[in-house]
Amino acid sequence: MISLPQFGQPARAASLTPRQTARGICVASAAAALGVYLASPFVTLWSVGSALHAHDMTALGQVINWGALDASIKHQTLNGLHLIPASDDLPEFGESFAATAVSNAVDTTVTQNNLGMLVDQAIPAAVPVSQPNISFASLAAHASIRFARLDQFVAEVPLPGHERETPLRIEMRIQGWRWKITNVEFPTARAPVLQASAAPSNA
């Protein structure tokens, strides 16, 4: 039995109402914005790799926060030389003089003008002669990448020939609506892993 619509009953609208259309546009815009946000750090890393491959130091320098990178390298250098005093201790004169000298050297070296020299010195040390054709893409394939925070992205890249060392760690943050490299931690020797034995020493 077929029921006919009663007289005066409004027919179902074939198209969406203006409110539903606006809601759909908002949802689509939010999804697109989220996709752009999630893809943006990977695009920045790709641009870094392209700049390194083309030796375009101008493009590479544009994605670097020089003040933050300068402070990062200073801290790593001073820490490696054991020149960072405890918070409650005043450094001796010799340590203070050495720390000042290291700080001035980093300020002089880590600049846009010297970026090409820094890259030329760093890349041969990271890539052995036995692997001359290694690419940024192959390194990125073995990288560990994650969002540490909404405005912080971290990539850890194991470097060939440095298997017994920590990976190269690149930290980026959103600054001025762009991802900027704010910290680079170079490979260091891994701390030895101590294994305790449950067997008695006279066994």
Salt bridges, closest charged atoms under 4 A:
ASP70 OD2 - LYS74 NZ 3.21
ASP107 OD1 - LYS74 NZ 2.85
ASP120 OD1 - HIS55 NE2 2.92
ASP151 OD1 - ARG149 NE 3.09
GLU156 OE2 - ARG169 NE 3.66
GLU165 OE1 - HIS162 ND1 2.60
GLU171 OE1 - ARG169 NH1 3.21
GLU171 OE2 - ARG173 NE 3.23
GLU185 OE2 - ARG169 NH1 3.78
